[in-house]
Amino acid sequence: MDILIDVILRAGRSAVELSLFVLLPVMIVMLSLMRLLEARGVLDWIVHRLAPLLKPIGLTGLGVFAALQISFVSFAAPVATLTMMEQRGASDRHIAATLAMVMAMAQANVMIPMTAMGLDFGTTLGLSLLGGLLAAAATYYLFGRNLSAEEGVLDETLHHAVVNSGKGVLDVINRAGAEAFKIAVGSIPMLVLALVIVMALRSTGAIDALTRGLAPFMAMLHWDPAMILPTLTKYIAGGTAMMGVMDEMLRNGAVTVATLNHGAGFLIHPLDLAGVAVLVSAGRRVAGVWRPAVLGAAVGIAVRTVGHALFT
């Protein structure tokens, strides 16, 4: 019992430190910046300029906005945009392409805090955009080609606050701070549970046994066997839980910064059990296109994985 209590206390301490001292300050700054750019109309300008260029691969103006949201806010932010697409008459084919793009891209709530751990932000963001665009194209032209392309009367107006005064700026920053706090605190339960499970498995020797068993297969793929643990954590418990495990492994010297960057392509994205469950909650039609979207996202993630192996 004493061992279990010790594991819980150590996991809780690590989870709280990561959430409040790494995730929270980073998200406050990035969300404040994004909300100010949004209120000033800068994001509207970017969306309107990029939408015609990206329309041939199945992305609408709202799809472009979803890409900005996942890259600079969090993986859950595009849920509202996907809901808007469904309600405003976007076709199933466009929804599937946008969902695939979001699933294939690196989510800001993991990517940005992990830059403090040594993640190459520029390369990760560039490959994320490439993987997202390829995922959208693969879904629109291949996996989702049989979906309905019929569109209703599209309304792609982005409704948000407008800043006209200093008080307006302060209000936007305060709302962004509250949103960041909600994200950071909301991540603590999953982080604690994931770290408790990981530490318990490590204490019983289960992780070591699994690593030894998969070592020959990992050697064939030229992958570090130490990546087994964060990979299992990521696909079962989600990206935030993986970040907590990776932070602990980096502190203990179990993995290196180079290993982190090599594995970022298949570790940092919302295509996991938790991520898919949240994204498909956007609406009935969004949930109905998850299969072609997942296949398209897998293409984008594969390209990102190869890119990180070659360029980091």
C-alpha positions as CSV (number, residue, x, y, z in Angstrom):
1,M,0.0,0.0,0.0
2,D,2.9,2.3,0.8
3,I,4.3,1.8,-2.7
4,L,0.9,2.7,-4.3
5,I,0.6,5.9,-2.2
6,D,4.1,6.9,-3.1
7,V,3.4,6.4,-6.8
8,I,0.2,8.4,-6.6
9,L,1.9,11.3,-4.8
10,R,4.8,11.4,-7.3
11,A,2.4,11.2,-10.2
12,G,0.3,14.0,-8.8
13,R,3.3,16.2,-8.2
14,S,4.6,15.7,-11.7
15,A,1.1,16.3,-13.2
16,V,0.5,19.5,-11.3
17,E,3.9,20.9,-12.1
18,L,3.5,20.2,-15.8
19,S,0.0,21.7,-15.9
20,L,0.6,24.8,-13.9
21,F,4.2,25.6,-14.6
22,V,4.6,24.6,-18.2
23,L,1.2,24.2,-19.9
24,L,-0.6,27.2,-18.2
25,P,1.8,30.1,-18.9
26,V,2.4,29.0,-22.5
27,M,-1.3,28.6,-23.2
28,I,-2.1,32.0,-21.6
29,V,0.4,33.8,-23.9
30,M,-0.6,31.9,-27.1
31,L,-4.4,32.1,-26.5
32,S,-4.1,35.9,-25.7
33,L,-2.2,36.4,-28.9
34,M,-4.7,34.4,-30.9
35,R,-7.7,36.1,-29.4
36,L,-6.3,39.5,-30.0
37,L,-5.4,38.7,-33.6
38,E,-8.9,37.4,-34.0
39,A,-10.5,40.5,-32.5
40,R,-8.4,42.8,-34.6
41,G,-9.5,41.0,-37.8
42,V,-6.1,39.6,-38.6
43,L,-7.3,36.0,-38.7
44,D,-10.2,37.0,-40.9
45,W,-7.8,38.5,-43.3
46,I,-5.6,35.4,-43.3
47,V,-8.5,33.1,-43.8
48,H,-10.0,35.1,-46.7
49,R,-6.6,35.1,-48.5
50,L,-5.8,31.4,-47.9
51,A,-9.3,29.9,-48.5
52,P,-9.2,30.3,-52.4
53,L,-5.8,28.7,-52.5
54,L,-6.8,25.7,-50.4
55,K,-10.2,25.1,-51.9
56,P,-8.9,22.7,-54.5
57,I,-7.8,20.2,-51.8
58,G,-11.2,20.3,-50.1
59,L,-10.8,23.1,-47.5
60,T,-13.2,26.0,-47.0
61,G,-12.6,29.2,-45.1
62,L,-13.8,27.6,-41.9
63,G,-11.4,24.7,-42.6
64,V,-8.5,27.1,-42.8
65,F,-9.7,28.6,-39.5
66,A,-9.7,25.1,-37.9
67,A,-6.1,24.7,-39.0
68,L,-5.1,27.9,-37.2
69,Q,-7.0,26.8,-34.1
70,I,-5.3,23.4,-33.7
71,S,-1.9,24.9,-34.5
72,F,-2.1,27.8,-32.0
73,V,-4.9,27.1,-29.5
74,S,-5.7,23.4,-28.7
75,F,-7.0,20.2,-30.3
76,A,-10.4,20.8,-28.9
77,A,-10.8,24.3,-30.4
78,P,-11.7,23.1,-33.9
79,V,-14.8,21.3,-32.4
80,A,-16.8,24.5,-32.5
81,T,-15.6,25.2,-36.1
82,L,-16.7,21.7,-37.2
83,T,-20.1,22.3,-35.6
84,M,-20.4,25.6,-37.5
85,M,-19.5,23.8,-40.8
86,E,-22.3,21.2,-40.1
87,Q,-24.9,23.8,-39.2
88,R,-24.0,26.2,-42.0
89,G,-24.4,23.8,-44.9
90,A,-20.9,22.5,-45.6
91,S,-20.9,19.2,-47.6
92,D,-20.0,15.9,-46.0
93,R,-17.0,15.7,-48.2
94,H,-15.6,19.1,-47.0
95,I,-16.4,18.2,-43.4
96,A,-14.4,14.9,-43.8
97,A,-11.4,16.7,-45.4
98,T,-11.4,19.2,-42.5
99,L,-11.7,16.6,-39.8
100,A,-8.8,14.6,-41.4
101,M,-6.6,17.7,-41.5
102,V,-7.3,18.4,-37.8
103,M,-6.6,14.8,-36.8
104,A,-3.3,14.8,-38.7
105,M,-1.9,18.1,-37.4
106,A,0.1,18.8,-34.2
107,Q,-2.1,20.2,-31.5
108,A,-0.9,23.4,-29.9
109,N,-1.7,22.3,-26.3
110,V,1.0,19.6,-26.6
111,M,3.4,21.0,-29.3
112,I,3.9,24.5,-27.8
113,P,4.6,23.4,-24.2
114,M,6.9,20.6,-25.5
115,T,9.2,23.2,-27.1
116,A,10.3,23.9,-23.5
117,M,11.4,20.2,-23.4
118,G,13.5,20.7,-26.6
119,L,11.0,20.1,-29.4
120,D,11.9,21.8,-32.7
121,F,8.9,24.1,-33.0
122,G,9.6,25.3,-36.6
123,T,10.1,21.9,-38.1
124,T,7.2,20.4,-36.2
125,L,4.8,23.2,-37.3
126,G,6.0,23.0,-40.9
127,L,5.6,19.3,-41.1
128,S,2.2,19.5,-39.3
129,L,0.9,21.9,-42.0
130,L,2.2,19.6,-44.7
131,G,0.7,16.5,-43.1
132,G,-2.7,18.3,-42.6
133,L,-3.0,19.5,-46.2
134,L,-2.1,16.0,-47.5
135,A,-4.6,14.4,-45.1
136,A,-7.3,16.8,-46.4
137,A,-6.5,16.1,-50.0
138,A,-6.3,12.3,-49.5
139,T,-9.7,12.4,-47.9
140,Y,-11.4,14.7,-50.4
141,Y,-10.2,12.9,-53.5
142,L,-9.7,9.3,-52.3
143,F,-11.2,8.1,-49.1
144,G,-14.2,10.4,-49.1
145,R,-14.8,10.7,-52.8
146,N,-18.1,8.9,-52.4
147,L,-19.4,11.2,-49.8
148,S,-22.0,13.9,-50.6
149,A,-20.6,17.0,-52.2
150,E,-23.9,18.9,-52.0
151,E,-23.6,22.1,-50.1
152,G,-26.3,24.3,-48.6
153,V,-26.2,28.1,-48.5
154,L,-22.8,28.6,-47.0
155,D,-22.2,31.2,-44.3
156,E,-18.5,31.3,-43.4
157,T,-18.6,34.5,-41.4
158,L,-16.4,34.2,-38.3
159,H,-18.3,35.7,-35.3
160,H,-16.0,36.9,-32.6
161,A,-15.3,39.9,-30.3
162,V,-14.0,43.1,-31.9
163,V,-11.4,45.2,-30.0
164,N,-12.0,49.0,-30.2
165,S,-10.4,50.2,-27.0
166,G,-7.9,49.4,-24.2
167,K,-10.7,48.0,-22.1
168,G,-11.6,45.7,-25.0
169,V,-8.0,44.4,-25.1
170,L,-8.1,43.7,-21.4
171,D,-11.4,41.9,-21.7
172,V,-10.0,39.7,-24.5
173,I,-6.8,38.9,-22.5
174,N,-8.9,38.0,-19.4
175,R,-11.1,35.7,-21.4
176,A,-8.1,34.1,-23.0
177,G,-6.5,33.6,-19.5
178,A,-9.7,32.0,-18.2
179,E,-9.8,29.7,-21.2
180,A,-6.1,28.7,-20.8
181,F,-6.7,28.1,-17.0
182,K,-9.6,25.8,-17.9
183,I,-7.4,23.8,-20.4
184,A,-4.5,23.5,-17.9
185,V,-6.7,22.5,-14.9
186,G,-8.8,20.1,-17.1
187,S,-5.6,18.3,-18.1
188,I,-4.6,17.4,-14.6
189,P,-6.9,14.4,-14.0
190,M,-5.8,12.6,-17.2
191,L,-2.2,13.4,-16.5
192,V,-2.4,12.1,-12.9
193,L,-4.1,8.8,-14.0
194,A,-1.7,8.3,-16.9
195,L,1.3,8.9,-14.8
196,V,0.0,6.6,-12.0
197,I,-0.6,3.8,-14.5
198,V,2.8,4.3,-16.1
199,M,4.7,4.4,-12.8
200,A,2.8,1.4,-11.5
201,L,3.6,-0.6,-14.6
202,R,7.2,0.4,-14.4
203,S,7.4,-0.6,-10.7
204,T,6.0,-4.1,-11.5
205,G,8.5,-4.6,-14.3
206,A,5.8,-4.8,-17.0
207,I,7.2,-1.9,-19.0
208,D,10.7,-3.5,-19.0
209,A,9.3,-6.9,-20.1
210,L,7.3,-5.2,-22.9
211,T,10.3,-3.3,-24.1
212,R,12.5,-6.4,-24.2
213,G,9.8,-8.3,-26.1
214,L,9.4,-5.6,-28.7
215,A,13.1,-4.6,-28.9
216,P,13.8,-6.8,-32.0
217,F,10.9,-5.3,-33.9
218,M,11.9,-1.8,-32.9
219,A,15.5,-2.5,-34.0
220,M,14.2,-3.5,-37.4
221,L,12.5,-0.1,-37.7
222,H,15.5,1.7,-36.3
223,W,13.3,3.1,-33.5
224,D,14.4,3.6,-29.9
225,P,12.7,1.0,-27.6
226,A,12.2,3.7,-25.0
227,M,9.5,5.1,-27.3
228,I,7.2,2.2,-26.6
229,L,5.9,3.7,-23.3
230,P,5.0,7.2,-24.6
231,T,3.5,5.7,-27.7
232,L,1.2,3.4,-25.8
233,T,0.3,6.3,-23.5
234,K,-0.4,8.6,-26.4
235,Y,-2.8,6.3,-28.3
236,I,-4.7,5.1,-25.2
237,A,-4.8,8.2,-23.0
238,G,-4.1,11.1,-25.4
239,G,-1.5,13.6,-26.2
240,T,-1.5,15.5,-22.9
241,A,-0.9,12.3,-21.0
242,M,2.0,11.4,-23.4
243,M,3.5,14.8,-22.7
244,G,3.5,14.1,-19.0
245,V,5.2,10.7,-19.6
246,M,7.7,12.2,-22.0
247,D,8.6,15.0,-19.5
248,E,9.3,12.5,-16.8
249,M,11.4,10.3,-19.2
250,L,13.4,13.3,-20.3
251,R,14.1,14.3,-16.6
252,N,15.2,10.8,-15.8
253,G,17.4,10.5,-18.9
254,A,15.4,7.6,-20.3
255,V,15.0,9.4,-23.7
256,T,16.9,12.3,-25.3
257,V,15.7,15.4,-27.0
258,A,16.8,13.9,-30.4
259,T,14.5,10.9,-29.7
260,L,11.7,13.3,-28.9
261,N,12.1,15.2,-32.2
262,H,12.4,12.0,-34.2
263,G,9.1,10.6,-32.8
264,A,7.1,13.9,-32.9
265,G,5.4,13.0,-36.2
266,F,3.6,10.0,-34.8
267,L,3.2,11.2,-31.2
268,I,1.9,14.8,-31.5
269,H,-1.6,14.8,-33.1
270,P,-5.2,14.2,-32.0
271,L,-5.6,10.8,-33.7
272,D,-6.0,8.7,-30.5
273,L,-9.0,7.4,-28.5
274,A,-9.5,10.5,-26.5
275,G,-8.9,12.9,-29.4
276,V,-11.3,11.2,-31.8
277,A,-14.0,11.0,-29.2
278,V,-13.8,14.8,-28.6
279,L,-13.7,15.8,-32.3
280,V,-16.6,13.6,-33.4
281,S,-18.7,15.1,-30.7
282,A,-19.0,18.2,-32.9
283,G,-22.2,16.9,-34.6
284,R,-24.0,14.0,-36.2
285,R,-22.6,14.6,-39.7
286,V,-19.1,15.0,-38.3
287,A,-19.4,11.7,-36.5
288,G,-20.7,10.1,-39.7
289,V,-17.5,10.8,-41.7
290,W,-15.0,9.7,-39.1
291,R,-13.8,6.6,-41.1
292,P,-12.6,8.3,-44.3
293,A,-11.2,11.1,-42.1
294,V,-9.2,8.7,-40.0
295,L,-7.8,7.0,-43.2
296,G,-6.8,10.4,-44.6
297,A,-5.3,11.5,-41.3
298,A,-3.2,8.3,-41.3
299,V,-1.7,9.4,-44.6
300,G,-0.8,12.8,-43.2
301,I,0.7,11.3,-40.0
302,A,2.8,8.9,-42.0
303,V,4.3,11.8,-44.0
304,R,5.0,13.7,-40.8
305,T,6.6,10.6,-39.3
306,V,9.0,10.2,-42.3
307,G,9.6,14.0,-42.3
308,H,10.7,14.0,-38.6
309,A,12.9,11.0,-39.1
310,L,14.7,12.7,-42.0
311,F,14.9,16.3,-40.9
312,T,15.3,16.3,-37.1
